[in-house]
Amino acid sequence: MSYKNLTTYVTRFIEVYLSSDQSISSDSATLVDFDTIRGDSGHGVSLVSGGNGRIRLSANNHYYIRGITALDKDSASAPFSARWYDTSGTELTAAAGAFRSHPTYFSGSNDQYESVYNQLIVNPTSDTDYDLKIDGETGTLKSDGSFLIIIEMSES
């Protein structure tokens, strides 16, 4: 019998975001081109070189990612969603830790901004890459409203 078993974790916070607006010219699985990252010292999150926004999470860490995507839509009636994919282009399911956004509907003649949330909860056993993609609408993804907040927990 043992008592007071405890695993301690180091928690780090990371932000991944766009440095400028991104044009979304296709309504089918357009990769969000995250290009800027900042966070606590020693974190294991990186942007894949030449990956056009692909995010790499280090092995054996626990990650909780919460994101917002803000799109100035080309249409007042079409909804969009933000979904997580693996590098083969397969959309991740809730069983894999991905919770896609559910589109909201907004109609208006002047203001066509729409924001949706997404999240990913994973504990990769090897360094793993992930893609966040926009589906369902075209427009301009706004840099001042599109970002990911990542909480990383590691044993060291």
C-alpha positions as CSV (number, residue, x, y, z in Angstrom):
1,M,0.0,0.0,0.0
2,S,1.2,3.5,-0.7
3,Y,0.1,6.9,0.3
4,K,0.2,10.4,-1.2
5,N,1.2,9.3,-4.7
6,L,1.7,12.5,-6.7
7,T,2.8,13.4,-10.1
8,T,3.8,17.0,-10.5
9,Y,3.5,18.8,-13.8
10,V,5.0,22.0,-15.1
11,T,2.4,24.1,-16.8
12,R,3.3,26.4,-19.7
13,F,1.1,28.8,-21.7
14,I,1.6,29.4,-25.4
15,E,-0.2,31.6,-27.9
16,V,-0.2,30.9,-31.6
17,Y,-1.5,33.6,-33.9
18,L,-1.5,35.3,-37.3
19,S,0.7,38.3,-37.9
20,S,-1.5,39.6,-40.7
21,D,-5.0,38.9,-42.1
22,Q,-5.3,35.7,-44.2
23,S,-7.4,35.4,-47.4
24,I,-9.6,32.3,-47.4
25,S,-10.3,31.9,-51.1
26,S,-11.7,28.3,-50.9
27,D,-14.6,27.1,-48.8
28,S,-13.0,23.6,-48.5
29,A,-10.5,22.8,-45.8
30,T,-8.2,25.9,-46.0
31,L,-5.3,25.7,-43.6
32,V,-5.0,28.6,-41.1
33,D,-1.6,30.0,-41.8
34,F,-0.4,30.6,-38.2
35,D,3.0,32.2,-38.3
36,T,3.7,33.6,-34.9
37,I,4.3,31.8,-31.6
38,R,5.1,33.1,-28.1
39,G,5.0,31.4,-24.8
40,D,6.6,30.4,-21.5
41,S,10.2,29.3,-21.6
42,G,10.8,25.6,-22.4
43,H,7.5,24.8,-24.1
44,G,7.3,22.1,-26.7
45,V,5.1,23.7,-29.3
46,S,6.4,24.8,-32.7
47,L,5.3,25.9,-36.1
48,V,6.5,23.4,-38.7
49,S,9.0,25.1,-41.1
50,G,7.4,25.4,-44.5
51,G,4.2,24.0,-43.1
52,N,2.1,27.1,-43.7
53,G,0.5,27.1,-40.3
54,R,1.0,23.5,-39.2
55,I,1.5,23.1,-35.5
56,R,3.8,20.5,-33.9
57,L,3.2,19.3,-30.4
58,S,6.0,17.5,-28.5
59,A,5.8,14.0,-27.3
60,N,4.6,13.0,-23.8
61,N,3.1,16.3,-22.9
62,H,-0.6,17.0,-22.2
63,Y,-2.1,19.7,-24.3
64,Y,-5.3,21.7,-24.1
65,I,-5.8,24.0,-27.1
66,R,-8.7,26.5,-27.3
67,G,-8.9,28.6,-30.4
68,I,-11.0,31.4,-31.9
69,T,-11.2,32.1,-35.7
70,A,-12.7,35.4,-36.8
71,L,-13.7,35.6,-40.4
72,D,-14.9,38.6,-42.4
73,K,-17.2,36.5,-44.6
74,D,-17.8,37.1,-48.3
75,S,-21.4,36.0,-47.8
76,A,-23.9,37.1,-45.2
77,S,-25.7,33.8,-45.2
78,A,-23.1,31.0,-45.4
79,P,-21.8,29.6,-42.1
80,F,-18.2,28.4,-41.6
81,S,-16.5,26.1,-39.2
82,A,-12.9,25.5,-37.9
83,R,-11.8,21.9,-37.8
84,W,-8.7,20.0,-36.7
85,Y,-7.0,17.6,-39.1
86,D,-4.0,15.3,-39.1
87,T,-1.3,15.7,-41.7
88,S,-2.9,13.1,-44.0
89,G,-5.9,15.4,-44.3
90,T,-8.2,13.4,-42.2
91,E,-10.5,15.4,-39.9
92,L,-10.0,14.5,-36.3
93,T,-13.0,13.3,-34.3
94,A,-14.1,13.9,-30.7
95,A,-12.6,10.4,-29.9
96,A,-9.2,11.8,-31.0
97,G,-9.6,14.8,-28.8
98,A,-10.8,17.3,-31.4
99,F,-13.9,19.3,-30.9
100,R,-14.8,21.2,-34.1
101,S,-16.7,24.4,-34.0
102,H,-20.3,24.4,-34.8
103,P,-21.2,27.2,-37.3
104,T,-23.3,30.1,-36.2
105,Y,-25.5,31.9,-38.7
106,F,-25.4,35.6,-39.0
107,S,-27.2,37.7,-41.7
108,G,-26.6,41.3,-42.2
109,S,-25.9,43.7,-45.0
110,N,-23.0,45.6,-43.5
111,D,-21.4,43.5,-40.7
112,Q,-20.5,40.0,-41.8
113,Y,-17.9,39.1,-39.1
114,E,-18.4,35.7,-37.5
115,S,-16.2,34.1,-34.8
116,V,-16.2,30.4,-33.9
117,Y,-14.4,28.4,-31.2
118,N,-12.6,25.2,-31.5
119,Q,-10.6,23.0,-29.2
120,L,-8.1,20.1,-29.2
121,I,-7.2,17.9,-26.2
122,V,-4.3,15.5,-26.9
123,N,-1.4,13.7,-25.3
124,P,0.9,12.7,-28.2
125,T,3.3,9.8,-27.6
126,S,5.6,11.1,-30.4
127,D,6.0,14.6,-31.9
128,T,2.8,15.1,-33.8
129,D,1.7,17.7,-36.3
130,Y,-1.9,19.2,-36.4
131,D,-3.7,21.5,-38.9
132,L,-6.6,23.8,-38.2
133,K,-8.6,24.4,-41.3
134,I,-11.6,26.6,-42.2
135,D,-14.5,25.0,-44.0
136,G,-17.7,26.3,-45.5
137,E,-17.0,30.0,-46.4
138,T,-14.6,32.4,-48.1
139,G,-13.4,35.8,-46.8
140,T,-10.7,37.3,-44.7
141,L,-9.5,35.6,-41.6
142,K,-8.7,38.5,-39.2
143,S,-5.4,38.5,-37.4
144,D,-6.8,40.6,-34.5
145,G,-9.3,37.9,-33.7
146,S,-7.9,34.6,-34.7
147,F,-5.5,32.8,-32.3
148,L,-4.9,29.6,-30.3
149,I,-4.2,29.5,-26.6
150,I,-2.3,26.3,-25.7
151,I,-1.9,25.0,-22.2
152,E,1.0,22.5,-22.0
153,M,1.5,20.2,-19.0
154,S,4.7,18.2,-18.7
155,E,6.4,16.2,-16.0
156,S,9.6,18.2,-16.4
